[in-house]
């Protein structure tokens, strides 16, 4: 069997209930975006965004630089400055039947609308006043490393570092995983 991680960044870890092999793809172009969306017909997606931080007072935050999506144990990272949005992507993001899950997700949706005129519907915030790190640990047992040197790094650079790719992929995956785990807990 071919190794699916030769072209992508993969990490392996365990949740409270299962082993995970998260495969993270950085889209090179619009075709990569559409191909990924075509393969991932899910009614639940993790969604997050990153942008280059501003370190001066009274300076407006930069535009959203990176859109992160997840479905199952796969994540897609879209560098908004260099990868064209597609009708398929815009359709999925606007589709109310596809639940987009995150912490502070309405702020992310508002920023995508303000920065790029991208509409996100079907957003569900799982934070309830808690950080993503705390929500994910409670729901899945996974401890997210949220290092400032990565979260405050340059998300506009042409080539993301392996640390940035893992950080961003985990953010999108963990929100959806926590949502699914919490939903399963309620149903049992």
C-alpha positions as CSV (number, residue, x, y, z in Angstrom):
1,X,0.0,0.0,0.0
2,X,1.3,3.5,-0.9
3,X,2.2,5.8,2.0
4,X,-0.5,8.6,2.0
5,X,1.9,10.8,3.9
6,X,4.6,11.2,1.3
7,X,2.9,14.3,-0.2
8,X,1.3,15.6,2.9
9,X,2.2,16.3,6.5
10,X,1.0,13.5,8.8
11,X,1.0,13.2,12.6
12,X,-0.2,10.3,14.7
13,X,-1.6,10.4,18.2
14,X,-4.4,9.0,20.3
15,X,-7.7,10.4,21.7
16,X,-9.6,8.9,24.6
17,X,-11.3,6.5,22.2
18,X,-9.1,5.9,19.1
19,X,-5.8,6.3,17.4
20,X,-5.6,9.1,14.9
21,X,-3.4,9.6,11.8
22,X,-4.1,13.2,10.8
23,X,-3.2,14.0,7.2
24,X,-2.7,17.7,6.5
25,X,-2.6,19.1,2.9
26,X,-1.4,22.6,2.0
27,X,-3.3,23.5,-1.2
28,X,-1.0,24.6,-4.0
29,X,-3.8,25.8,-6.2
30,X,-7.5,25.9,-6.8
31,X,-7.5,22.4,-8.2
32,X,-6.1,21.1,-4.9
33,X,-8.9,22.8,-3.1
34,X,-11.7,21.4,-5.3
35,X,-10.1,17.9,-5.3
36,X,-10.0,17.9,-1.5
37,X,-13.6,19.1,-1.2
38,X,-14.7,16.5,-3.7
39,X,-13.2,13.7,-1.6
40,X,-14.6,15.0,1.6
41,X,-18.4,15.1,1.6
42,X,-19.1,15.7,5.2
43,X,-21.9,17.5,7.0
44,X,-19.4,18.5,9.8
45,X,-16.2,20.4,9.1
46,X,-13.7,22.0,11.4
47,X,-12.9,25.6,10.4
48,X,-10.4,28.1,11.6
49,X,-8.3,31.0,10.2
50,X,-4.9,32.5,10.9
51,X,-3.5,35.9,10.0
52,X,-0.2,37.7,10.4
53,X,-0.2,39.3,13.9
54,X,0.1,43.0,14.5
55,X,2.4,43.7,17.4
56,X,1.8,47.5,17.7
57,X,-1.0,49.1,19.6
58,X,-3.8,50.7,17.5
59,X,-2.8,48.8,14.4
60,X,-5.5,47.0,12.5
61,X,-5.1,43.2,12.3
62,X,-3.9,41.9,9.0
63,X,-6.2,40.2,6.5
64,X,-7.0,36.5,7.1
65,X,-4.1,34.7,5.6
66,X,-4.9,31.0,6.1
67,X,-8.2,29.1,6.0
68,X,-8.1,25.8,7.7
69,X,-10.8,23.1,7.0
70,X,-11.0,19.6,8.3
71,X,-13.2,16.6,7.6
72,X,-12.6,13.3,9.4
73,X,-8.9,12.8,9.9
74,X,-7.8,15.1,7.1
75,X,-7.2,18.8,7.0
76,X,-6.8,21.3,4.2
77,X,-4.8,24.6,4.5
78,X,-5.6,27.3,2.0
79,X,-3.3,30.3,1.8
80,X,-5.8,33.0,0.8
81,X,-3.2,35.4,-0.6
82,X,-1.9,32.8,-3.1
83,X,-4.7,30.3,-3.8
84,X,-7.8,31.4,-5.6
85,X,-11.1,30.6,-4.0
86,X,-13.4,28.5,-6.1
87,X,-17.2,28.3,-6.6
88,X,-17.1,24.8,-4.9
89,X,-15.3,26.2,-1.8
90,X,-17.6,29.2,-1.6
91,X,-20.6,26.9,-1.9
92,X,-19.5,24.6,0.9
93,X,-18.7,27.5,3.2
94,X,-22.1,29.2,2.4
95,X,-24.0,25.9,2.7
96,X,-26.1,25.8,5.9
97,X,-26.4,22.0,5.8
98,X,-22.6,21.7,6.3
99,X,-21.9,22.5,10.0
100,X,-18.7,24.4,10.4
101,X,-17.3,24.0,13.9
102,X,-14.8,26.0,15.8
103,X,-14.1,28.2,18.9
104,X,-14.8,31.8,18.3
105,X,-16.0,30.8,14.8
106,X,-18.4,33.6,14.3
107,X,-15.5,36.0,14.6
108,X,-13.6,34.0,12.0
109,X,-16.7,34.0,9.7
110,X,-17.0,37.8,10.2
111,X,-13.3,38.3,9.4
112,X,-13.5,36.1,6.2
113,X,-16.5,38.2,5.1
114,X,-14.8,41.5,5.9
115,X,-11.4,40.6,4.4
116,X,-12.3,38.4,1.4
117,X,-16.1,38.7,0.9
118,X,-16.4,35.0,1.8
119,X,-19.7,34.0,3.5
120,X,-19.7,31.3,6.1
121,X,-23.1,29.9,7.1
122,X,-23.8,27.0,9.5
123,X,-21.2,28.1,12.0
124,X,-21.3,26.4,15.5
125,X,-19.2,27.7,18.3
126,X,-18.2,24.9,20.7
127,X,-16.3,27.2,23.0
128,X,-18.9,28.2,25.6
129,X,-16.4,30.7,27.0
130,X,-13.5,28.1,27.0
131,X,-10.4,28.0,24.9
132,X,-10.0,25.4,22.1
133,X,-7.3,23.8,24.1
134,X,-9.6,23.2,27.0
135,X,-12.6,22.1,25.0
136,X,-10.5,19.6,23.1
137,X,-8.9,18.2,26.2
138,X,-12.2,17.7,27.9
139,X,-13.9,16.1,24.9
140,X,-11.1,14.0,23.5
141,X,-8.2,13.8,26.0
142,X,-5.9,15.4,23.4
143,X,-3.5,18.1,24.8
144,X,-3.0,20.8,22.1
145,X,0.3,22.6,22.2
146,X,-0.6,26.3,21.6
147,X,2.9,27.8,21.5
148,X,2.9,31.6,21.1
149,X,5.9,31.5,18.8
150,X,3.8,29.5,16.4
151,X,0.4,31.2,16.8
152,X,2.1,34.6,16.5
153,X,4.2,33.6,13.5
154,X,4.0,35.0,10.0
155,X,1.0,33.2,8.4
156,X,1.5,35.2,5.1
157,X,4.8,33.7,4.2
158,X,4.9,31.8,1.0
159,X,6.0,28.5,2.5
160,X,4.6,27.5,5.9
161,X,6.9,25.7,8.3
162,X,6.1,22.1,9.4
163,X,5.3,23.5,12.9
164,X,2.8,26.0,11.4
165,X,1.2,23.2,9.2
166,X,0.7,20.9,12.2
167,X,-0.6,23.8,14.4
168,X,-3.1,24.9,11.8
169,X,-4.2,21.4,10.8
170,X,-4.7,20.4,14.4
171,X,-6.8,23.5,15.1
172,X,-9.3,22.7,12.4
173,X,-9.3,18.9,13.2
174,X,-9.6,19.3,16.9
175,X,-12.7,21.5,16.8
176,X,-14.6,19.0,14.7
177,X,-13.4,16.1,16.7
178,X,-14.4,17.7,20.0
179,X,-17.9,18.4,18.5
180,X,-18.3,14.8,17.3
181,X,-17.0,13.4,20.6
182,X,-19.3,15.6,22.6
183,X,-22.3,14.7,20.4
184,X,-21.6,11.0,20.8
185,X,-21.3,11.4,24.6
186,X,-24.8,13.1,24.6
187,X,-26.3,10.2,22.6
188,X,-25.0,7.5,24.8
